[in-house]
Amino acid sequence: MDIFEKIQTARGRAEASSLLNTFSLELFDEAARLAVNINSSLPLYGALCSVKDLFQLATHPTKAGTRANLPDIGAEGPALKALRAAGALFIGKVNTHELALGLTGENQWTGDVLNPVDPARQSGGSSSGSAVSVATGACDFSIGTDTAGSIRVPASYCGVIAFKPTYGAVSLAGVVPLVPSCDHIGVIARDVSLIKRVAAVLGIAPSSDNSGKRPVYGIPRDYLKDQLTAGVEREFFRFCEKYLPDSRDVSLSDPLPCIDAYTKLRRESFMFHRQEIEAHPERFSPVVLDLLKAGNVSESEYIEARAWQKAHTREIEDIFSRCDALVLPTTPSVAPPIAERHIELPTGKAALRNSVMRLTLPFSMSGVPAVSLPLLRVDGLPVGVQIVTRRHCDWDLLKYAEEILTCNY
């Protein structure tokens, strides 16, 4: 299949799945025009990419899933420029949870992005359109953002792979920020080999573990106790017994201080949107407006949260003196039904948002690289397995991901 046939095939898949509400802007015609002049020797030649609608993409509008006016974010940033120069073709911008401030993929203004496995369920957020565009085959990979789980959660719900690199490894210029001290640019795709090619283009430097030794995996069993739905718990530990029999137990701290500190760090969100919040609060959906206002904390509270974040980062890094990588589910449940805000845990109903962030937020707050792999099925629905390792060991992480996907030890 040549590149033009590939674009038309992708367009057909986007049209066939249009009811999922994936795209905010389709650019298949533009991609076909640009394909004429792309050098076939480039590392991403022919790779079709969707872009989360937080990124400034050339001259196309950035709406971030909101009706609010956005502060200026400047021109297209170096991440998209690097992908463009490497031969990637942008086939559209994809819908997101409003301002990336949510984990469900539901949006009062643009409509909900629906799950391709079961459209009655949430796609996950905030990089909802990114995950769905990859899962439906409308593109090869998608560029999104992850602040508290926003790449990994939709990947888990939609059955695709997500990679969040080390904090700061990829420039956030030209992107609408959420919490800059936690924001990451990341990649969603269907195979690790493509993610590695994209990571190389984005300038993520290879790390140095060439020992060939089998990695030591750590599982935070106590941390997971009573925090997973029965089906996810069953399938995750069945997976670990079969494929990671030599794993060791590791400890993680109480997640509540992490969630509390993250709320205070959202002062960065409030300050970025403050002028619009004060002048036109009606332009934000009520739920997102409340979350933004929760970040209206004092400067001293914010400074304390930053200090906590630094201590938390040291604690997470210390874990990797006892293992090479952590392994845990990406989400505590399969994708919940649309509008559901609770999940059923062994101890009873629990708030969906906190239950999800318990598994993802610690690794955004600490800036360590993480990947979500579609390895579990519960009642026919996908759930990701998350692998996490130390900062700046992104290539080791992707090697572990390939090994686990192929069970090639």
RACOR-V119596 format. One record per pair of residues at least 6 apart in sequence whose C-alpha atoms are under 8 Angstrom apart, sorted by the first residue. I is the first residue (numbers start at 1). J is the second residue. D is the distance in Angstrom with one decimal. If there is no record, write none. Layout:
{{I/J/D} {I/J/D}}
This chain:
{{3/35/7.4} {3/46/5.7} {4/32/6.3} {4/35/7.6} {7/28/6.7} {7/31/7.6} {7/32/6.8} {7/48/7.7} {8/28/7.8} {9/138/7.9} {10/137/6.5} {10/138/4.4} {10/139/6.2} {11/28/6.6} {11/138/6.5} {12/138/7.8} {13/136/6.7} {13/137/6.3} {13/138/5.4} {14/133/7.5} {14/136/7.4} {14/137/7.8} {14/138/5.2} {17/136/7.1} {19/114/7.9} {20/112/8.0} {20/113/5.6} {20/114/4.7} {20/115/6.9} {20/116/6.9} {20/119/7.0} {20/132/8.0} {21/95/7.5} {21/111/7.2} {21/112/6.8} {21/113/5.1} {21/114/6.7} {21/129/7.8} {22/94/5.6} {22/95/5.7} {22/113/5.9} {22/114/7.8} {22/128/7.8} {22/129/4.7} {22/130/7.8} {22/132/6.4} {22/133/6.4} {23/92/6.7} {23/93/5.9} {23/94/4.2} {23/95/5.5} {23/129/6.6} {23/133/8.0} {24/53/7.5} {24/92/7.6} {24/93/5.6} {24/94/5.1} {24/95/5.4} {25/92/5.3} {25/93/5.0} {25/94/6.8} {26/91/6.1} {26/92/4.3} {26/93/6.5} {27/90/6.9} {27/91/4.6} {27/92/4.7} {27/93/7.9} {28/90/7.9} {28/91/4.9} {28/92/7.0} {30/91/7.6} {31/89/5.6} {31/90/6.2} {31/91/5.9} {34/89/7.7} {35/46/7.9} {35/89/7.3} {38/45/7.2} {38/87/6.2} {39/45/7.1} {39/87/7.1} {40/46/7.8} {40/87/7.8} {42/86/5.4} {42/87/5.6} {43/86/5.7} {43/87/6.7} {43/197/7.2} {43/201/8.0} {44/83/7.5} {44/86/5.3} {44/87/4.8} {44/88/5.2} {44/197/7.3} {44/198/7.5} {45/86/6.8} {45/87/4.3} {45/88/5.7} {45/89/8.0} {46/87/6.7} {46/88/6.2} {46/89/6.9} {47/87/7.3} {47/88/5.0} {47/89/6.2} {47/139/7.8} {47/140/6.0} {47/141/7.6} {48/88/6.0} {48/89/5.0} {48/90/6.0} {48/91/6.3} {48/139/4.9} {48/140/5.1} {48/141/6.6} {49/88/6.6} {49/89/5.9} {49/90/4.8} {49/91/6.0} {49/92/7.6} {49/139/5.5} {49/140/6.0} {49/141/5.1} {49/142/5.1} {49/143/7.2} {50/90/5.7} {50/91/5.6} {50/92/5.2} {50/93/5.7} {50/94/6.5} {50/130/6.6} {50/133/7.1} {50/139/6.4} {50/141/6.6} {50/142/4.6} {50/143/6.5} {51/90/7.2} {51/92/6.3} {51/93/4.7} {51/94/5.9} {51/130/6.9} {51/142/5.7} {51/143/5.1} {51/144/6.5} {52/93/5.6} {52/94/5.0} {52/95/6.5} {52/96/6.6} {52/127/6.5} {52/129/7.0} {52/130/6.1} {52/142/7.5} {52/143/6.2} {52/144/5.1} {52/145/7.7} {53/62/5.9} {53/63/6.3} {53/64/5.1} {53/65/7.1} {53/93/5.4} {53/94/5.6} {53/95/6.0} {53/96/6.5} {54/62/6.1} {54/63/7.0} {54/64/4.9} {54/96/8.0} {54/99/7.6} {54/100/7.9} {54/175/5.5} {54/176/5.1} {54/177/8.0} {55/62/6.5} {55/76/7.3} {55/77/7.9} {55/174/6.0} {55/175/4.5} {55/176/6.5} {56/62/5.7} {56/73/7.5} {56/74/7.5} {56/75/6.2} {56/76/4.9} {56/77/7.1} {56/174/5.4} {56/175/6.2} {57/75/7.8} {57/76/5.3} {57/80/7.4} {58/75/7.1} {58/76/5.5} {63/70/7.7} {64/95/7.8} {64/96/6.7} {64/97/7.9} {64/98/6.1} {64/99/5.2} {64/100/7.3} {64/176/7.4} {65/95/6.5} {65/96/5.7} {65/97/6.2} {65/98/4.4} {65/99/6.1} {65/100/8.0} {65/107/7.3} {65/109/6.9} {65/110/6.2} {66/98/5.3} {66/99/6.5} {66/109/6.4} {66/110/7.7} {66/283/7.4} {66/284/6.6} {66/285/8.0} {67/109/7.1} {67/283/5.1} {67/284/6.5} {68/276/6.9} {68/280/7.6} {68/283/4.7} {68/284/6.0} {69/276/6.7} {70/273/7.3} {70/276/8.0} {71/272/7.4} {71/273/7.3} {73/173/7.5} {73/174/5.3} {73/175/6.3} {73/176/6.2} {74/173/7.7} {74/174/5.5} {75/174/5.7} {76/173/7.8} {76/174/5.2} {77/171/7.6} {77/172/7.3} {77/173/5.0} {77/174/4.4} {77/175/7.3} {78/171/6.7} {78/173/6.9} {78/174/7.9} {79/170/6.8} {79/171/6.5} {79/172/7.8} {79/202/6.0} {82/201/6.4} {82/202/6.4} {83/198/7.5} {83/201/6.5} {83/202/7.2} {84/90/7.9} {86/201/6.9} {91/139/7.4} {94/128/8.0} {94/129/4.8} {94/130/6.2} {94/133/7.7} {95/110/7.5} {95/113/7.1} {95/127/7.6} {95/128/6.7} {95/129/4.8} {95/130/7.7} {96/105/6.4} {96/107/7.7} {96/113/7.8} {96/125/6.9} {96/126/5.4} {96/127/5.5} {96/128/5.5} {96/129/6.0} {97/103/7.4} {97/104/7.3} {97/105/5.0} {97/106/5.9} {97/107/5.5} {97/125/6.0} {97/126/4.8} {97/127/7.2} {97/128/7.1} {98/107/6.0} {98/109/8.0} {98/126/7.8} {98/288/7.2} {99/176/7.8} {99/178/7.0} {100/125/7.4} {100/126/4.9} {100/127/7.3} {100/150/7.6} {100/178/6.8} {101/126/6.7} {101/178/7.2} {101/288/6.6} {101/291/7.7} {102/125/5.9} {102/126/5.6} {102/150/7.8} {102/288/7.9} {103/124/5.3} {103/125/3.9} {103/126/5.2} {103/149/7.5} {103/150/6.4} {103/153/7.1} {103/154/7.9} {103/353/7.1} {104/122/5.7} {104/123/6.4} {104/124/4.2} {104/125/4.7} {104/126/6.8} {104/128/7.8} {105/112/6.0} {105/113/5.6} {105/114/7.6} {105/122/6.3} {105/123/5.6} {105/124/4.8} {105/125/4.4} {105/126/5.7} {105/127/7.4} {105/128/5.2} {105/129/8.0} {106/112/4.2} {106/113/6.2} {106/122/7.3} {106/125/7.9} {106/338/7.8} {106/339/7.9} {107/113/7.8} {108/285/6.6} {109/285/7.7} {113/122/7.4} {113/123/6.1} {113/128/6.3} {113/129/6.5} {113/132/8.0} {114/120/7.0} {114/121/6.5} {114/122/5.8} {114/123/5.2} {114/132/7.9} {115/121/5.6} {115/122/5.6} {115/123/4.2} {115/124/7.9} {115/132/6.9} {115/157/7.5} {115/158/6.3} {116/123/7.6} {116/132/6.4} {116/135/7.1} {116/136/6.9} {116/158/6.6} {117/158/6.5} {117/381/7.1} {120/337/5.8} {120/338/6.1} {121/335/5.9} {121/336/5.5} {121/337/4.0} {121/338/4.9} {122/157/7.7} {122/335/5.6} {122/336/5.8} {122/337/5.8} {122/338/5.1} {122/339/7.9} {123/131/7.8} {123/132/7.3} {123/154/5.6} {123/157/6.1} {123/158/6.4} {123/335/6.9} {124/150/7.8} {124/153/5.6} {124/154/4.0} {124/155/7.7} {124/157/6.3} {124/158/8.0} {124/335/7.2} {125/149/7.9} {125/150/5.2} {125/151/7.2} {125/153/6.4} {125/154/5.5} {126/145/7.9} {126/146/7.8} {126/150/4.7} {126/151/7.1} {126/154/7.4} {127/144/5.7} {127/145/6.6} {127/146/7.7} {127/150/5.5} {127/151/5.5} {127/154/6.6} {128/154/5.7} {130/142/5.3} {130/143/6.9} {130/144/6.4} {130/188/6.9} {131/142/7.4} {131/151/7.7} {131/154/5.8} {131/155/5.5} {131/158/6.5} {131/160/6.9} {131/188/6.4} {131/189/8.0} {132/158/6.7} {133/139/6.1} {133/142/7.5} {134/140/6.1} {134/141/5.9} {134/142/6.7} {134/160/7.4} {134/188/7.1} {134/189/6.0} {134/190/7.0} {135/158/6.5} {135/159/7.0} {135/160/6.2} {135/190/7.5} {140/189/6.2} {140/190/7.3} {141/187/6.9} {141/188/5.6} {141/189/4.5} {141/190/7.4} {141/194/7.9} {141/195/7.9} {142/187/5.8} {142/188/5.2} {142/189/6.6} {143/185/7.1} {143/186/6.0} {143/187/5.0} {143/188/6.6} {144/151/6.5} {144/185/5.9} {144/186/5.5} {144/187/6.2} {144/188/7.5} {145/151/6.1} {145/183/6.8} {145/184/5.5} {145/185/4.5} {145/186/5.6} {146/152/7.5} {146/164/6.9} {146/183/5.9} {146/184/5.1} {146/185/6.4} {146/186/6.7} {146/364/7.5} {147/178/7.3} {147/179/6.8} {147/182/5.2} {147/183/4.5} {147/184/6.1} {147/361/7.6} {147/364/5.9} {147/365/7.9} {148/182/7.5} {148/357/6.5} {148/360/6.1} {148/361/4.5} {148/362/8.0} {148/364/5.7} {148/365/7.5} {149/357/6.9} {149/360/5.1} {149/361/6.1} {149/364/7.2} {151/162/6.1} {151/163/7.5} {151/164/7.2} {151/186/6.9} {151/187/7.6} {151/188/7.2} {152/161/7.9} {152/162/5.5} {152/163/7.3} {152/164/7.7} {152/330/6.7} {152/360/7.7} {152/371/7.1} {152/372/5.7} {153/330/6.6} {153/331/6.4} {153/356/7.9} {155/161/5.8} {155/162/5.8} {155/188/7.2} {155/372/6.9} {155/373/8.0} {155/374/7.7} {155/384/7.2} {156/330/6.3} {156/331/6.7} {156/372/6.7} {156/373/7.3} {156/374/6.3} {156/382/6.5} {156/383/4.8} {156/384/4.2} {156/385/7.7} {157/334/6.2} {157/335/5.1} {157/381/7.7} {157/382/5.9} {157/383/5.9} {157/384/7.4} {158/382/6.5} {158/383/8.0} {159/373/7.9} {159/374/5.0} {159/382/5.2} {159/383/6.8} {159/384/7.1} {160/188/7.0} {160/189/6.3} {160/190/5.4} {160/372/8.0} {160/373/6.8} {160/374/5.7} {161/188/5.6} {161/189/5.4} {161/190/5.6} {161/191/6.8} {161/192/7.5} {161/371/7.2} {161/372/5.5} {161/373/5.0} {161/374/6.3} {162/186/7.4} {162/187/5.8} {162/188/4.4} {162/189/6.6} {162/371/5.5} {162/372/5.1} {162/373/7.0} {163/186/5.6} {163/187/5.3} {163/188/6.4} {163/195/7.5} {163/369/7.6} {163/370/6.1} {163/371/4.5} {163/372/6.6} {164/184/6.7} {164/185/6.9} {164/186/4.7} {164/187/6.9} {164/369/5.5} {164/370/5.2} {164/371/6.1} {165/184/7.2} {165/185/7.5} {165/186/6.4} {165/204/8.0} {165/368/7.2} {165/369/4.5} {165/370/6.5} {165/394/6.1} {166/184/7.8} {166/367/5.5} {166/368/5.0} {166/369/4.5} {166/391/5.6} {166/392/5.8} {166/393/7.8} {166/394/6.7} {167/182/7.4} {167/183/7.4} {167/184/5.9} {167/364/7.8} {167/367/4.5} {167/368/6.6} {167/369/7.4} {167/391/7.9} {168/184/7.1} {169/203/7.5} {169/204/6.1} {170/184/7.4} {170/185/6.3} {170/202/6.5} {170/203/7.2} {170/204/7.3} {171/185/7.7} {172/183/7.9} {172/184/7.3} {172/185/6.8} {177/183/7.2} {177/269/7.4} {178/266/7.6} {178/268/7.3} {178/269/5.3} {179/265/6.8} {179/266/5.8} {179/268/5.6} {179/269/5.7} {180/268/7.0} {181/265/7.7} {181/365/7.9} {182/364/5.7} {182/365/5.5} {182/366/7.9} {182/367/7.0} {183/364/7.5} {184/364/7.8} {187/195/6.7} {187/198/7.9} {188/195/7.6} {189/195/6.6} {192/398/7.0} {192/401/7.4} {192/402/6.5} {196/395/7.9} {196/398/7.3} {204/394/7.6} {205/395/7.7} {206/393/7.6} {206/394/7.2} {206/395/5.4} {207/392/6.9} {207/393/5.3} {207/394/6.8} {207/395/5.6} {207/396/6.4} {208/393/7.8} {208/396/7.8} {209/396/6.4} {214/409/6.7} {215/323/7.8} {215/324/5.8} {215/325/7.5} {215/400/7.7} {216/246/7.6} {216/247/6.3} {216/248/7.6} {216/323/5.1} {216/324/5.2} {216/325/6.8} {217/244/7.4} {217/246/7.7} {217/247/4.9} {217/248/6.4} {217/323/5.6} {217/324/5.9} {217/325/5.1} {217/326/5.7} {217/327/6.6} {218/247/5.5} {218/248/4.9} {218/249/5.6} {218/250/5.6} {218/322/7.9} {218/323/5.6} {218/324/7.5} {218/325/6.1} {218/326/4.7} {218/327/6.1} {219/247/6.8} {219/248/6.2} {219/249/5.1} {219/250/5.7} {219/326/5.8} {219/327/5.4} {219/328/6.3} {220/249/5.8} {220/250/4.9} {220/251/5.4} {220/252/6.4} {220/326/7.6} {220/327/7.7} {220/328/7.2} {221/249/6.3} {221/250/7.3} {221/251/7.7} {222/251/7.0} {223/251/6.8} {223/252/6.1} {223/253/7.6} {223/254/7.9} {226/345/6.4} {226/346/5.5} {226/347/6.4} {227/332/6.7} {227/345/6.3} {227/346/7.6} {227/355/7.1} {228/332/4.5} {228/333/6.5} {228/345/6.0} {228/346/7.7} {229/332/6.1} {229/333/5.6} {229/343/7.6} {229/344/6.2} {229/345/4.9} {229/346/6.8} {230/345/7.1} {230/346/7.0} {231/333/7.7} {231/378/5.9} {231/379/7.9} {232/329/7.9} {232/332/6.6} {232/333/6.0} {232/334/7.6} {232/376/7.9} {232/378/6.5} {232/383/7.6} {235/376/6.4} {235/377/7.4} {235/378/7.2} {236/328/7.8} {236/329/6.8} {236/376/6.9} {236/385/7.8} {239/376/7.9} {240/247/7.9} {243/404/7.8} {243/407/6.9} {248/323/7.8} {250/319/7.4} {250/322/7.8} {251/319/7.9} {252/316/8.0} {255/358/5.8} {255/362/7.5} {258/309/7.9} {258/361/7.5} {258/362/6.7} {258/365/7.8} {259/354/7.6} {259/357/7.6} {259/358/7.8} {259/361/7.5} {261/305/4.9} {261/306/7.7} {261/308/7.1} {261/309/7.3} {262/305/7.4} {262/365/7.6} {263/294/6.8} {263/295/5.9} {264/294/7.7} {264/295/5.5} {264/296/7.8} {264/297/6.3} {264/301/6.7} {264/302/5.5} {264/305/6.2} {265/295/6.9} {265/302/5.9} {265/305/6.3} {265/306/7.2} {266/292/7.2} {266/294/7.6} {266/295/4.6} {266/296/7.8} {267/292/8.0} {267/295/4.3} {267/296/5.5} {267/297/6.2} {267/302/6.9} {268/295/7.5} {269/292/6.5} {269/295/7.0} {270/292/5.3} {270/293/6.5} {270/295/5.7} {270/296/6.0} {271/296/7.9} {277/284/7.8} {277/289/7.7} {281/289/7.1} {309/365/6.4} {309/366/6.8} {310/366/7.5} {312/365/7.7} {312/366/6.4} {313/365/7.2} {313/366/4.3} {313/367/7.4} {314/366/7.9} {316/363/8.0} {316/366/6.9} {317/390/5.9} {317/391/7.6} {320/389/7.0} {320/390/6.3} {324/389/6.4} {324/390/7.8} {325/387/6.4} {325/388/5.4} {325/389/4.5} {325/390/7.5} {325/397/7.8} {326/386/7.9} {326/387/5.6} {326/388/5.0} {326/389/6.4} {327/385/7.0} {327/386/5.7} {327/387/4.7} {327/388/6.6} {328/359/7.7} {328/385/5.9} {328/386/5.3} {328/387/6.8} {329/359/7.3} {329/383/7.5} {329/384/6.0} {329/385/4.4} {329/386/5.4} {330/356/8.0} {330/359/6.2} {330/360/6.7} {330/372/6.3} {330/383/7.1} {330/384/5.1} {330/385/5.3} {330/386/4.9} {331/356/5.6} {331/359/6.5} {331/360/7.8} {331/383/6.8} {331/384/6.8} {332/355/6.7} {332/356/6.2} {332/359/7.6} {333/343/7.4} {333/383/7.2} {334/378/7.0} {334/381/6.3} {334/382/6.5} {334/383/5.8} {335/381/7.7} {336/343/7.5} {341/351/6.2} {341/352/5.2} {341/353/7.3} {342/349/6.2} {342/350/5.4} {342/351/4.6} {342/352/4.6} {343/349/5.6} {343/350/5.5} {343/351/6.6} {343/352/5.8} {344/350/6.3} {363/369/7.3} {363/370/7.2} {363/388/7.6} {367/391/6.9} {368/388/7.0} {368/389/6.4} {368/390/5.6} {368/391/4.6} {368/392/7.6} {369/388/5.9} {369/389/6.0} {369/390/6.8} {369/391/6.2} {369/392/7.5} {369/393/7.4} {369/394/6.0} {369/397/7.4} {370/386/6.7} {370/387/5.6} {370/388/4.4} {370/389/6.7} {370/397/7.4} {371/386/5.6} {371/387/5.4} {371/388/6.6} {371/397/7.5} {371/398/7.7} {371/401/7.4} {372/384/5.4} {372/385/5.4} {372/386/4.4} {372/387/6.5} {373/384/5.0} {373/385/5.2} {373/386/6.4} {373/401/7.4} {373/405/7.7} {374/382/6.4} {374/383/6.0} {374/384/4.5} {374/385/6.4} {375/382/7.5} {375/383/6.8} {375/384/5.8} {375/385/6.1} {375/405/7.7} {376/382/5.8} {376/383/5.1} {376/384/6.2} {376/385/7.1} {377/383/6.0} {387/397/7.4} {387/401/7.4} {388/397/7.1} {389/397/6.3} {403/409/6.5}}
